[in-house]
Amino acid sequence: MKKNNFESQVLHTPFEREDAYGSLSMPVYNTAAYEFATAEAMEEAFCGRTADHAYSRITNPTVQNFERKIQTATGAMSVTALNSGMAAISNVFIAIAQSGANVVTSAHLFGNTYSFLKSTLGAFGIEARCCDLTNMEEVKAQVDEHTCAIFLEVITNPQLEIADLKALAAISHEKGVPLIADTTVVPFHVFCAKEFGVDIEIVSSTKYISGGATSIGGLIVDYGTFDWSRSEKLAAMSREFGPATFTTKLRKEIHRNLGAYMTPQVAYMQTLGLETVEVRFARQAGTCLELAKRMQQLPEIESVNYTGLESNPYYKLSTEQFGALPGAMLTFDLASREACFCFMNKLQLIRRATNLFDNKSLAIHPASTIYGSFTAEQRQSMDISDKTIRLSVGLESVDDLLEDIVQALQ
């Protein structure tokens, strides 16, 4: 039987067990615990020798069904669903890093990700080495025997920088470290991370997958492609678990102990969102590209940044990695911080709010909000400008969005 397309796969991934009532949608299992017929069966489940559910902090049928849909659509070895994108990031690095280790990354990161790597992990003796990930010689120079991963956002937020993933993968695998990527800005059906050498993919499912900002969630997608015998922390485990070493460490220890597993209510909502992500993305990203082209013609706007524009310095690489529609987020610069605030205060249709890929279009001034607690020097080192507005494009008409932008610029 031929392999189905993305939308058919996510719609028709079978339940692990047949529903007693023939439900077409996985029921929401609002339960904390599960009953066992015998003490022996309970022991087997708690020791991980059967796939039976023991406690919903560890596994839950509704969440597991969501994970299975993602696994089917991506071809991953395993998927773990957690209660936010930041929970996914923190679980990954606590699983692979230890005191004395370092992470080679970029200063061009989402604010909380940067803070987690620099401050939270830093307090435990784990170094975040920020370098230019578009400069392969610089990356090579930063990786050493204590590097536990190369980590990046595939399109940085909000700088919209793109690194050559195949080149980074070649370096990481030559040096014996996994390539870990946050791919939130582009959904699975547009970008196949495994094909570009990504070993572990991190996604904020709050964004496209939730179906219009219905809920908060995060995903860890393990492709089973890294040789964990080359990991300082996980080498001993790899002799028993091989390619499944990271997932075993994550599922048997880290995510259990941190308690950040996705709730069944969220999994149900995000399963519904996943089933429509392709059609919503096509509308949002198509509108984003058209809007970016039209905004370039407005004299009040100093510059428009969207990697799908032919004039963008990353256009060629963006097209090679993500196709013609690299997401539904753009940024643009006005004359000053004051001009940005004035513009935002005049918006009538576009909402002043954080988040990405809601059904509604959202505008935010990153320097004063997401990076508001950073010093001016830190913002400068991260290329966060006071003149920049980030726009997440929703499902509205491109004409209506442009009309709102034009009137707000007056």
PyMOL commands that set and color helices and strands:
alter all, ss='L'
color gray80, all
select helices_A, chain A and resi 6-12+39-46+61-74+85-96+111-120+122-124+136-142+165-175+193-196+228-230+235-258+264-295+315-322+337-346+366-368+376-381+398-409
alter helices_A, ss='H'
color red, helices_A
select strands_A, chain A and resi 78-82+102-105+127-130+147-153+179-182+200-203+218-222+303-305+329-333+351-352+362-364+388-392
alter strands_A, ss='S'
color yellow, strands_A
deselect
rebuild
show_as cartoon
